[in-house]
């Protein structure tokens, strides 16, 4: 395992730097936009524009790589993303920022796809589960660091935009200097909603709901904290506690979903997220302690929804379709994340900042009711046909290649007798 990590160490460093820079930029733009007097709709459109670009980037990157190769594509995308970060500081205008966010979405999707395809190919087949776990730690750690970098300078100044640009540029160095052989051409992701719905309506609805509610939170959560009267340091701390809560909730909820009908767990965490969001709406502005403690609960409940939905979809998918199915679910999440910030912004403008979390609570309440109805309509997957839960990050469809769910390996967490969470190769024809 140590040798496997050494092989991809440079790529993990590049991913960490890139994720930290992008995490910083997302929150910075929400804060700066609010300070500049942007309407809430305009701030919501910033994240929506990013996901428009993200979905386009998932389609365009394989074409770029096929034409000029991995390193040249990575170099070009990193340069454009770095320039776009500085472009926000040169002209403070909502329409200009939306254009830059769409361009950034294309670039970030492409950069992550290249890094993750490289990691996937370099990781030994029998160590991919552990490599993915390490990558998930890198993902959460980088996001946390990105939030805390907000405290280094005034968001009204140029310095934080320059820092984002520097981080994105530095992510280029480990990849450009890598002596590793470039991976095989990247496969594009396809979104087939009809097929995803046929496989698992709950998984499809979960991805869409997660994008709609969580996307609104990432776009407008910092504005909510600002309008509650807290300083920039509290905004960074609050966003970090939500991320930390998500990290803490992934494994216990995931393992629980391996032991029972996953839809029960999904319905439970949808209700938990609804309660956490409602508590933030009602009590978040009353005290810092309540804001942070409930933020941990909100993160712990809301962030595992996508990964458990992906595991549920794979339970019902045909063998060999995990990458395609999960990649489609990620694009469906992106569709939700395009719509959610716009709706969340309208709700906030109509009913105040705290209404952001009332909107999130409503989304998860509807999803919980839908899941309960589906549980009555469709029987659960037999335990012997369930796949193991994998805490995949919502970065790009390429990352799912690190989780070869249709292969039996030694990276599965042992469970009590009678609860098989890997399909036996001889029993996959059903």
N, C-alpha and C positions, 0 to 999 in steps of 0.2 A: 504493500500500500504506500509506503514511504517513497519508493521508487516511482510509483505511478504519479504521486503528487509532484515530485521533482520534475517529472517530464512536462507537466502542464503548469508549473509554477508561474512562468512568465505570463501565460494567458490568464491565470487567476488574478495576478497583479493588475493586468490591463483591465479586466472586468471590474475589479474593485474600484479602480480610479474612475472609470467611466460611469459606474453606477453612483458613486459619490457625487460626481459632478452633475449628473442628471437629476439626482435627488435634491441637491442644493438649488438647482435652477428652477425646478417645479415650484418649490415653496417660495423662493425669492420673487418669482414673477407674480404670485398671488399677493404677497405682502406689498411689493412695490406698486402693483396696479391699484391696490386699495389706497395707498398713500397718495398716488397721483390723481385720485378721484375718478378712476375708471368705474363704470357701472358694473353691478354684479353680473349682468348678462355678458358684458365684455370679458370679465375675468373668467367666467365659466367657459366662454368660447376659446380661451387660451388652451385649456386642457382638451377641449373637443377638437381643436385644430391639430393638437399634437397627435391624437389618435387617428385622425384622418390621414396624417402623414405616416403614422406607424403602420396602419393597414396597407397603405401604398408601398411602404418600404419592404414589407414582407413579400410583396409580389415582385418588386423591381430588383431587389438585391441579387437573387439568383441570376437574373439577366445580366447585371453588371459583372458579377463574378465570372460568368461564362465567357464574357467578352474580353476582360482585361486581367482576370485573376484575383485572388484573395487579397494580397498585400496592396496592390494598386487601388482596388476598390476601398479597402480599409483606409488607406492614406487619403483618398479623395473625400470620403464621407467624414473622416475626423477633421479634416481641414475646413470643410463646409460647416460642420456643427460648431467648431471653435469660432469661426467667423460670425455665425449666427448669434452666438452668445454675446459677443461684443456689439452686434448690431442692435440689440435691445437698448443698450446704453446710449447709442448715438442718436436715436430718434425714439422718443417716448410717445407712441401713438398706438391705439388699440388695434387698428387694422394692420399696421406694419408688424406689430408683435404677433398677431394671428398668423400672418404669412410666415414669419420666422419660426413660429412653433410648428407649423406644418412641415417646413423644411427640416427642422430639428427632429421631428417624428420619423421622417424618412431615414435620416442619418442614424439615429439611435437604434432603430430597428435593424438596419443593415450592419452596424458595428457589432451589436450583440449577436446577430445571426452568424457572423463570421467567427467571432470568438467562440461561441458555443458549438459550432460545427467542428471547429479545430479541437476543442476540448473533447468532444464526443469521439472523434476519430483517434485521438492520442490516448484516451483512457482505455486500459485493458478491459476486455469484455467481462472478466470475473470481478472487476473492481468498480464498475460503473455506478452501482448503487451508492457506494461509499463516496465516490468522487462527486456525485450529485449532492450528497449530504454536505460535503465540504463547500461545494459551490453555493448551496443554500445559506450556509453560515456567512460566506463572503458577501452574498446578496444582502442579508439583513444588516451585517456589520457596516457595509458601505452606505446603506441608506441611513443608518443611525449617524454615521460620521457626517454625511452630507447635511443632515438637519442641524447638527451642532456647529457646523461651519458658518451658519447664519449669524452667530454671535460675534464673529471676528471683525465686522465692519458695519457701517451704516447702510441699510438697504437703499437709501436714497442716493448713495454715491456710486462711483464707478468700480470700486475695488472688488465687490462680490461678483460682478459680471466678469471682470478680468480673471478672478479665481476660477470660475466655471470654465472659461476659455482655456486657462492653463491646465486644468485637470483633464479636459477632453484631449488637449494636445499631448499631454504626458501619457495618456492611454495608448497613443500611437507607438511610443518607443519600444515597449516589450514585444509588440507584434512585428514591427519593422525590423528589429534586430534578431528575431527568432531564426534559428537555423533548422527548425522542424520542417518537414516536408508538408506542403500545403495539402489540406484535405480534399476529398472528392467534391465535385460541384454540389452546391446547396440546392435542396429541393424547395420549390415554392409551396406555400400553404394555401389550401383551398377551403372556402367556406360553403358548406352544403347544409343549409339549415334544415331542409326536409329530411336528410339522412340523419343528422344529429338528433332531430326530434323523434325520429323513428327508433333510434337506438335507446335514448333515454330522455323523455320530456323533462324530468326533474333536473338532469345535468345541464341540458340546454337552457332551461329557465334559470338555473342557478348561476350560470356564467353570465347571462344577460342581466340578471338582477344585481349580481356582484359588481359588474361594470357600471350599472346605472347608479347604484348607491355609493359604492366605494369611490368611483370616479368623481362624483360630486364632492365627496369628502376631501380627496386629494387636491381638488381645484379650489375649494372654498373653505375648507377647515381652517387654514391660517387666517382668513378674513373673519371667520366667526370668533376666533380668539382675540384678534385685534379689536373687533367691535365690542367685545366683552370688557375691554379696558386694560388688557394685559400688555406687557412689554414684549419686545422681540425675543428676548431670552426665554420667556415663558412659551412663546409660540414654538420655538425650536424644541424645548423640553416636552411640550405636549405632543408634537408630531413624533418625537422620539419614543415617548411612552406608548403610543399607539403601535408603532413598529415593534417595540419590545414585546408588547402584549401579543401581537401576531406571531412573533417567534416562539413565545412560550406556549401558545395554544396549538401550534401545528402538530406536534407529535402526540400528545395525549388524546386529542380529538381524532387524529388520524388512526391511531391504534384502536380507539373505541369503535371507529367505523369499520374496522376489520373484524370485529367480534359480533356485531349485530347488523341488521338491515341498515345500510348506509343512509337510507332516506329518513330513518328515525333520527340519526345524528344530525343530518342536514336540517330537518325541521326544528330540532332542538336548538341548534346554533343560530338559525334564523330568528327564533323567538328570543334567544339570548341577545343577539345583535339589536333586535327591536327594542328590548328593554334598556340596553346600554345606550342606544341612540336617544331614546326617550328621556333617560336620566341626564344625558348631556344637554338636551334641549331645556329641561326644567331646572337643573341645578348647577350646570357647568360654570355659570357666571357668578355663583354665590361665593365660592371659595376656590383657591388654588388647589387645595387638597382634593376636593371633589372633582375638579376638572381632570387632574392627572390620574386619580384612582379609577374613575369611570372610563377614562381614555384607554387604560390598560384593558379593561373588560371589553370595550368596543373593539379594540384591535384583536384580542384573543378570540372573539367570536366571529368577526367579519372576515379576517384575512385567510383563514383556512377554507372558506367556502369554495373557492375555485378548485383547489387541489382535490378536495373530497368529491366535488362534482365530476372532475376528470376521472377519478378512480371509479365512481359509479358508472360513468359512460363506458369505461373499459370493461367493467363487469359484463356488460351486455353486448359489446362490440365483438366482431369476429377476430380470431387470432391474427396478429400481424397488422392490425389497424390502429394501434395505440397512438402512433405519431400523428397520423392523419386526423384521427378523432380529436385528440387533445389540442392539436394545432387549430382545428376548426373551432373548438370551444374557446380558445384564446382570441381568435378573431371575433367571435360572438361577444366575448367580454369587451373587445375594442369597440364594437358597435354600441354596446350599452354605455361605455365610457365617453362616447361622442354625444350621446343623448342626455345622460345624467347631469352633467354640469350645467347644461342649458336649463333643464327643468328645475334643478336645485336653485339656480340663480333667480329664476322667476318666483319661486316660492319665497326665497329670502327677501326679495324686493317687495313682495306683497305682505309678508307677515313678520319680517324681522329676521335677524341673523340666526336666532335659535331655531327657526323653522327649517334650516338645513337638516338638522337631525330628526325633526319630525317627518320630513320627506324621506330620509333614509329608513326611519322606523316603519313608515307606510309601505315602502318597497319590500322590506323583509317580512312584514306582516302578510302582504299579498302572497309572497313566495311561500311562506309557511303554510298558508291555507291551501295553496295549489299543491304543495308537496303532500299534505295530508290527504287530499282528494286522490292523488295519484297512488298513494299507498293502498287505498281501498279499491282502486280500479285494477291495479296490476300487482301480481304477487312478487315477493322479493327474489333476488338471485340466490340459488342454492349456495351454501358456504363453500362447497368444493369447487365452484366455478368462479369464486370471487378472486380478483387480483389484489395484490398487496397495495396498500396506500403508499403513495410516494409524494412527499411535500415539494412539488415542483414550483419554481418561481414563475411569475407571469412576466417573463422577459420577451422571448420570441418562440415561435413554434419549433425552432431547431433544438431547443433545450430538451425537448421530450425524447430525443434520440438517446439521451443519457439514461433514460429509464426504460430499458428493454423489458416491458412487462410480460412479453410472451416467452421469455426464457426463464428457466429455473436456475437460480443462483444461490449463493450462500449469504447474500446480503440481507435476507429477510429476517426481521425480528421474530424470534421464536414465540409461538402462541400456544395456548393450551391444546391438548389433544382434541381432535374433532373440528378444529378451526383451521382449515387449510386456506392459505391466502395466495397460493401460486397454483395455477393450473398445471396438472400433470400433462406432459406432452402427449401422452396416449389418450387423454380424455378431452382434448380440445375440440374434437369433431363432434359437434352437438347440433 
